[in-house]
Amino acid sequence: MALNENQLIAKVKLGNTDAFRSIVDYYRDAVYGLSLRLVSNQMEAEELAQDTFLKVFKSISSYRGESKFSTWLYRITYNTCISHLRKNKPDLVEIQEYHGSSNFNSGYDNLMKEDNNEAIKNILTKLKPDDRAIIQLFYLEENSIKEISEITGFTNANVKVKLHRSKQKLKRMMEESGFNLERVFV
Amino acid sequence: MDEFDQVLKNALEEKAPSGFTDSIIDKLVAKEQRQGIISPPPISGKGFIIFLLSLFVFTLISVSIPEDSVQSKYSIGKYVDRLLTGIHFQFTPSLKILVFSIAVICLFLIVDYVFRSRKMVQI
């Protein structure tokens, strides 16, 4: 962040909406991305990301700087989305597991038609929401295991295990779908 | 980071929809405005004028209480003075003004707040 984050937070605590705008501008893709990864629906993700930022503005006085601001922000995002899923799609939170390649569009031909990233996103939706969130937080936002643990509430060991299993599962699903990693780098 | 990680990282990138930030700020401003209606400011402009007038009138009344108000048979101040001496406290004229002023302020604030709260419930 170009401006000092702590200064911006101090201003937001005083109700400065311009400072808050800067924070939203900086984190909006990350918060929207995490929301989208969790709920797998663009409309819902946008709404939840906005709710998250409104919650952040309302409760920023409770942020004491003990953890990174991004960790605090992602924790609010994660909790907002998980609450939403539990309320609206309880089955998805607990049950959604990958059971082979039969329940989604598979096959090399289909993947050839799609953008590689879209294909991976499609495969990602077959993981459980919290596993997707962990992948998002680890690979894209480059959070440490400890930070992911703070965000999601899982233990460090649990996060490591989930991350490892999710990665293996993803690799397996991608192979089963005929996804060629080398093709991506050509 | 191996090839797989890199591919995954690229695939995970998302862009928030355009107008996302503006939408949040608009919601925030609208929310603050709503809250402004729900919790009224401590005093309204119109109410402040009424308050000043009330204060002026009450001050006149309190000043009109003569030092020897007990002998002043028909003064308004006499009744006020009796009321005050009823609570066994010796009031000098300046203290009377102060007490009346505070009483008027409190009364005004209560009436003004209740009035505006009722108005807000109607909104």
Interface residues (C-beta under 8 A of the other chain):
Chain A: T17 F20 R21 V24 D25 R28 D29 V31 Y32 G33 L36 R37 Q42 E46 A49 Q50 F53 L54 F57 N116 N117 I120 K121 L124 I135 Q136 Y139 L140 K167 L170 K171 L181 V184 F185
Chain B: E3 F4 D5 V7 L8 K9 N10 A11 L12 E13 E14 K15 A16 P17 F20 T21 S23 I24 I25 K27 L28 V29 K31
